[in-house]
Amino acid sequence: MTASRARTWGRRGQTPVVRVRGRSWRRYSIAALCCYRPGEPSRLIYRPRRHHKYRGAGRNSFAWTDYRDLLVRAHIQLRAPIVLIWDNLSTHRAAGLRQYADEHEWLTIVQLPSYAPELNPVEGVWSLLRRGPLANIAYTDDDHLERTLRRSLRQIQRRPNLIDGCLTGAELELTHYPTTPRRSQ
């Protein structure tokens, strides 16, 4: 619920000000995958989760099992093996997730070097969100934030060229260019 800041225009001498409430005990997490398969449009697969922080109420972020479930859904949706390029978030390096990858031949995990967010294509998606629909908005409630996030992520999903841009911005070479959506016949 904490607002992102971005630049805007205003009348000379009148700085626009957006007032927001203090920090909230609520948290909204999103896990996302930028997916690429040769000959098909790039895809964005994501899973949002709303957390309510209460003292002693357990975890307020994704667990390794949540990431595993996201990978299973992506594998079913893509109908192909997955080579996962991941940053060094501690949950991504969890022993349970590594063991799961070792037990399933369709999943290969490659860890990015530490402190290299420019090599992570999903960082491009977060940048698109922060600079665009999430900038300079004071959310009225949790539902307003959730609606904005879901609508913005769906818009990115419908534009595979944006996902291609995030993949190439991370210095990943695509074997097809440009992305063209499939036409049903």
C-alpha positions in Angstrom: 0.0 0.0 0.0 3.0 2.3 0.1 2.9 4.5 -2.9 5.7 4.6 -5.6 7.1 8.0 -6.5 7.5 9.1 -10.0 8.0 12.5 -11.8 5.0 14.4 -13.1 4.2 17.9 -14.4 2.7 20.7 -12.4 2.2 24.4 -12.6 5.2 26.5 -12.0 5.5 27.2 -8.3 2.8 24.6 -7.3 4.4 21.3 -6.6 1.8 18.5 -6.9 1.5 16.6 -3.6 -0.1 13.2 -3.1 -0.8 12.4 0.5 -0.7 8.8 1.6 -1.3 7.1 4.9 1.6 5.6 6.8 2.9 2.1 6.3 0.4 -0.6 6.4 0.5 -4.0 8.0 -0.8 -5.5 4.8 1.4 -6.8 2.1 0.9 -8.0 -1.5 3.5 -10.3 -3.1 3.7 -11.4 -6.7 5.8 -14.2 -8.2 6.3 -14.0 -12.0 8.0 -15.9 -14.8 8.9 -14.5 -18.2 8.6 -17.6 -20.4 10.0 -18.1 -23.8 9.6 -21.0 -26.2 11.0 -20.9 -29.7 8.3 -20.4 -32.4 5.7 -19.1 -29.9 4.9 -15.7 -28.4 6.7 -15.0 -25.1 4.5 -15.3 -22.0 4.2 -13.8 -18.5 3.0 -16.3 -15.9 2.3 -14.8 -12.5 0.8 -15.6 -9.2 -0.3 -12.9 -6.8 -0.8 -13.3 -3.0 -2.3 -11.0 -0.5 -0.8 -11.3 3.0 -2.2 -9.9 6.2 0.5 -9.4 8.8 -0.6 -10.3 12.3 1.8 -11.0 15.1 2.6 -14.7 15.1 0.4 -15.4 12.1 3.2 -17.1 10.1 4.9 -16.3 6.8 4.2 -13.0 5.0 5.8 -13.9 1.7 6.1 -16.8 -0.7 7.4 -20.1 0.6 9.5 -22.5 -1.6 6.3 -24.6 -2.0 4.5 -21.6 -3.5 7.3 -21.2 -6.1 7.2 -25.0 -6.8 3.4 -24.8 -7.4 4.0 -21.9 -9.8 6.6 -23.9 -11.7 4.3 -26.9 -12.0 1.5 -24.7 -13.4 4.0 -23.1 -15.9 5.2 -26.6 -17.0 1.6 -27.7 -17.5 0.8 -24.5 -19.4 3.9 -24.5 -21.6 4.0 -28.3 -22.2 7.8 -28.2 -22.3 10.8 -28.6 -20.1 11.8 -25.5 -18.1 15.2 -23.9 -17.7 14.7 -21.5 -14.8 17.1 -18.6 -14.4 16.7 -17.3 -10.9 18.2 -14.6 -8.7 19.6 -15.4 -5.2 16.5 -14.9 -3.1 16.9 -17.2 -0.1 13.6 -18.9 -0.9 14.8 -19.7 -4.4 17.8 -21.4 -3.0 15.8 -23.5 -0.5 16.8 -27.1 -0.1 13.3 -28.4 -0.8 13.2 -26.5 -4.1 16.6 -27.9 -5.1 15.6 -31.4 -4.2 12.4 -31.0 -6.2 14.4 -29.9 -9.2 16.7 -32.8 -8.9 13.8 -35.2 -8.8 12.1 -33.8 -12.0 14.1 -33.9 -15.2 11.8 -31.3 -16.9 13.2 -28.6 -14.5 16.7 -27.1 -14.6 17.6 -24.3 -12.3 20.4 -21.8 -13.1 21.3 -19.3 -10.4 22.2 -15.7 -11.4 25.3 -14.2 -9.8 24.7 -12.2 -6.6 23.7 -8.5 -7.0 22.9 -8.8 -10.8 19.3 -7.6 -11.1 20.0 -6.4 -14.7 20.3 -10.1 -15.7 16.8 -11.0 -14.4 14.1 -10.5 -17.0 11.3 -10.2 -14.4 13.0 -7.0 -13.0 12.0 -5.5 -16.4 8.4 -6.4 -15.7 8.6 -4.8 -12.2 10.1 -1.7 -13.8 7.3 -1.4 -16.3 4.8 -1.6 -13.4 6.6 0.9 -11.2 7.1 3.5 -14.0 3.6 3.0 -15.4 0.3 2.1 -13.7 1.6 2.0 -10.2 3.4 5.4 -10.2 1.9 8.3 -8.2 -1.2 6.6 -7.0 -2.5 6.6 -3.5 -4.5 3.4 -3.1 -7.7 3.7 -1.3 -7.7 0.1 0.0 -6.3 -3.4 -0.7 -8.9 -4.1 -3.4 -7.9 -1.0 -5.3 -4.2 -2.1 -5.3 -5.1 -5.6 -6.3 -7.3 -4.5 -9.2 -4.6 -2.2 -10.5 -1.9 -4.9 -10.3 -4.0 -7.6 -12.0 -5.1 -5.2 -14.7 -1.6 -4.0 -15.3 -0.1 -7.6 -15.4 -2.8 -8.7 -17.8 -1.9 -5.8 -20.1 1.7 -6.9 -20.1 0.6 -10.5 -20.8 -1.3 -9.4 -23.9 1.8 -7.6 -25.3 4.4 -10.3 -25.9 6.7 -7.7 -27.4 7.1 -6.2 -23.9 8.1 -9.5 -22.5 10.5 -10.0 -25.4 12.0 -6.6 -24.4 12.4 -7.7 -20.8 14.1 -10.9 -22.0 16.5 -9.1 -24.4 17.1 -6.4 -21.8 18.5 -9.1 -19.5 20.9 -10.0 -22.4 19.1 -13.2 -23.2 19.2 -14.0 -26.9 15.9 -15.0 -28.4 15.9 -17.3 -31.5 12.8 -15.7 -33.0 12.2 -12.1 -33.7 9.7 -10.4 -33.6 7.0 -12.1 -31.6 3.8 -12.6 -33.6 0.7 -13.8 -32.0 -0.8 -17.1 -33.3 -3.9 -16.7 -35.4 -6.7 -19.4 -35.1 -7.9 -20.8 -38.4 
